[in-house]
Amino acid sequence: MIYYIDNTRLADLRKLIYHKNIYACKIACLFESYGLKYDFAQFWVQYYDNEPVTAISKFYGDMTVYATDDTDFDELKEFFMITGFASVISEKEIFHDSYSGIIMQKISLGKDIKTEINPDLNEVYRLLKSCGSDTFEVPEYEDFILDMSHKIRHKTALCVGIREGEKLVSTAMTLAQSKNCAVIGAAATDKNYRNSGYGGKCVQALCKLLYDRDIFIMRDENENESFYKSLGFENKGKFYIKRGKIL
């Protein structure tokens, strides 16, 4: 059975979302950032024998699933078909036509790197937008600025950057961050400064700041494996994401 989370079931959600797991981290980040006060951030828990076994979050239409050995994926699929979704991401292929990618985890730390912490988000957005591609989608400006600035204030996101003179030329950030995990993404370098090692330096600097957490990245199956392995990451599994539409 799947129940919507309000204050009466909040303890059951908390039991699930603080594990050292990439999906739990994403849900915990959303909860710590927005709580239960906003309609665009919602949470559910699936139960088995009256015990909480699965956590589900929804940020606008994007759903994240933290599953356990007792998760009922058939019930989850039916739930998502009823509620509608823009995307569903999970450790198991709930829908047969899902896109899959690779999860990597940081194993070793690198050297200390001097970078700027939380540079101006307008500059960060312009840099990300200039690096956009078919496999590197950048959110709309207002969505990005509002969400990232809110999360930075609540210490559930962090960004670093490198400058050449006054220009921000490389950046990396946490897409999700909780007290024991972090998910790094949006690593981008201006095309005129690539092959300089700046991207790797940003990722390493971010990892240094998050040294007491388990650190993950999510990548396309055919991209960036050697780059992240050179920074001390190892393949840890796959993720599955299904694109859909909100009913």
PyMOL commands that set and color helices and strands:
alter all, ss='L'
color gray80, all
select helices_A, chain A and resi 7-17+22-34+73-83+121-130+141-153+191-193+198-209+225-230
alter helices_A, ss='H'
color red, helices_A
select strands_A, chain A and resi 2-4+41-48+51-59+62-66+87-90+99-106+116-117+159-164+167-177+181-189+214-220+233-243
alter strands_A, ss='S'
color yellow, strands_A
deselect
rebuild
show_as cartoon
